[in-house]
C-alpha cells in the first residue's frame, strides 16, 4: 500500500468516525428534547367554525396528539364531555376544545314555558349571562300617580336562561322620545306561567329591566317584604 492509498484509508476512517459522532449527537439532542417535552396526550381541535349555542357533535372535531405539559388544565381530552353540551361562543376552526367553551344544554321542566324578552345589553347582560345561568330579574317602575315614589321590584327569582341571542340595535319607543337608541339582547327563559306573566309585564311597563347573575348553589329565596325597594324607606 503506497502513501496515497494510506491517506485515502485514513480519510475514510476519519469520515466514518465523524459520521458516527454526528449520529450520536443527533440521538442525544432527540433524547434531550423528549425528556424536556414529556409524554404526549390526546386533545381535540375544531375542524371548522361552530356558531354559538350550537349543539356539539364528535364530527366537528379532529383528534390530535400534543405534549401533556403544553396542554391547558381545562383542555378536553375525552369527547364524551361534549354530550348534551352547546357552544358558549363562536368556536373558531383550529382552536383546541376547552371545557369553558361549552355548557350543558338547558331543557324545559314540566310546567315551564319558554319566554323571550329584550334586555338592555349594557345594564342587563354585560356579556356575563350565558345559557344555563340562573338570574334574578329586577324592574324599576315610575310611581303610579304624580308624587308617588319610583320603585325597584324583584319580579322573578332564579330564572333559568335557555338562550342568549345576538346583539340588536333598538330605536326609542314611540311613546318615549327622550330615550336614546340602545342595543339589546333577546334572552330566553324557562319560567312558570306566573313568572312568565311577571317578566313580560316588566318588559312592557318598567323603565328598566336588569338581570342579576346568581351564583350556583345560592339561596335565591327573597321574602315578599324585601321584593320592593323605595329610596325613602331605606334606613
N, C-alpha and C positions, 0 to 999 in steps of 0.2 A: 504494500500500500504506500503510494507516494504521498508527499506532503499535501498536495492539493486534495486528495481523497480524504486524508485525515482531517483537514479543515472542514470539508463537507460533512463528515460524520459528526464532528464536534458541534457545528452549527445546527445540524438536525437534532442532536440531543438537547441542545440549549432551547430550541424551538419547542420540543416536547415538554421540557421542564417548565417553560413559561406558560404553555397552554394548560398544563396541569395546575399551575399556580393560579391562573385566571379562573379556571373552573372551580377550584376550591374557594376562591374569593367570592364568586357569584353565589355558591351554595351558602357561604357564611352570611352574605347580605340577605338572601332569601330567608334563611333561618331567623336572622335578627328581626326582619320585618314581620314575620309570622308571630314571633314572640311578643312584639310590641302591639300588633293589631289584635291578637287574640282570636278566639273561636268565632265562627260565623253563625248567624241565626236567620230565621225566616222573617221577612217583612212583606208588606203589600203596597203596591204603587198603583195610582189611578191610571187607567188606560185613556180616559177622556174626561172632559169637564162633567161634573154632576151638579145640576141645579139645586138650590136649597130646598129642603123639605121633601126631597125625592126619596122614595123607598129604595134601600140599598140591596144589591144582589151580588153574588160572587163573580158574575161575568164582567163587572165593572172594574175589576182589579187584576193585576198580574203579580205572581209570586216571584220574589227576588231574594237573594242572599246578600247579607252585608255583615261586617264585623259587629259583634254584640256591643262593644264599647262605644260605637258610633251611633247606636240606636237610642232614641229618647225613651224615658221611662214610661211614657203614655202611648208608645207605638203599639199598634195592633199586630200581634203575631199569630193570631188564630181567627180565621174568618167566621167562625161560629159566633163571634162577638157582634156581627152586624145583623144577626137575625132579629127581625122586628124593629130595626132601627131606621132612622131617616137622617139625611144630611142637615146639619145646623146651618151652614152657609154654603156658598158655592165651593165645591171641591175641584181644584184645578188638576188638569192632566199632569202626570209626572210627580205629583206630590205623594209623600208617604202617608198612609192612613194612620190617624191617631185617634185615641178614644175621645178627646174633647171636640172632635169634628162631628160626632154623631150623638143622637139622643134616641131614647125609646119612643116609638110612635104612639101618641096618646090615642085612647079609644073611648067612646061614649059608654057610660054605665047605664043600666036600666033606669028609666025615668028621667034621663038627661036629654037635652037637645042642643044642637049647635046654634050659636048666636054670634054674629059678627057685627062689630061696631068700629067706627073710625076713631082712632086715638091720636092726639097731637104727638108728633114724632119727638119733639124736643122735651116736652114736660111729662109725657106719659110713657115713653118707651125707652128712649136714650140708648138703644142698642143692646140693652141688658135682658129683655124679655124674649124667651125662646120657647118653642113648642115643648110641652111637658112641664113648664113652670107653673107655680101657683102664685096668685096675686090677690091682694085686696083692692077693691075699686072704690075710689073716693070721688065725690062730686061736690062742687060748690054751687049754691043756689042764691039768687038775689032774694031779698025779703019779699014776702007776698004782697005787702002794701007799702006805700011810701013811709019811710021812717023805720020800718022793720029791719032788723039786722040781717046781714048776709049770713049764711050757714054753710058749714062744711059737713058732709054726711058720709059715713061709710055705707055704701049701697050694697056691696056684696063682699063676703069674706071667702078666702080660699077658693077663688075661681080658677078652674083648670084651663090653661091655654092650649088649644089644639093646633093653632096655626098663626103665623105672623106673615102678613102679606108684604107686597112691595110698597116702597115709599110713593105717596101720591100727592101732588100739589092740589090744594083746595083754594077756592075763591071765597071771599067773605059771604056770609049768609045775606040774603036779600033784605032781611029784617034788621040787620045789624051792619050798617055801612062803616062803622068806626073800627070794626075788627079787621086786622090786616090779614092778607093771604098767608097761609101756612102750609106746612107739609104734614100729612097724616099717614098713619099705617093702619090697614084693616087687621083687627085682632079677632080671631075666632075662639070662642069659649065653649066649654061643656058645662051647662047650667041646668038647674031645675027650672020648672015652668015659672015659679015665682021670682027667682033670681033673674031669669031672662027678661021678665017684665020690668024689674027694677033697673036693670042695666040699659035697656032700650029707652026707658023713661029718662034716665040720666043723660044719655046721648042726645035726646031731643030737647031737653029743657034746662040742663045745667049750663052754667057759664063755662065750666071747665071740668073735664074728667081726667083723673090721674090714676095710674096703676102703681101699686107698691109691691115690689117683689118680696115674697115670703120665703124665709129660709126653710130648707127641707127639715121636717120634723118639728117645726114650731107650732105652738098652740095659737090657733087663729081665732079662738072664741073671743068675741067682743060683747060685753054686756050692753043691753039696749040703751041704758043711760049714757053710755060713752060713745054712741054712734053718731051723735050730733054735737058739733062744736060751734060756739059763738065767742067771739073775742071778748065781748063784755062780761061773759060769765067765767072767763079764765082767771084762776086765782094763783 
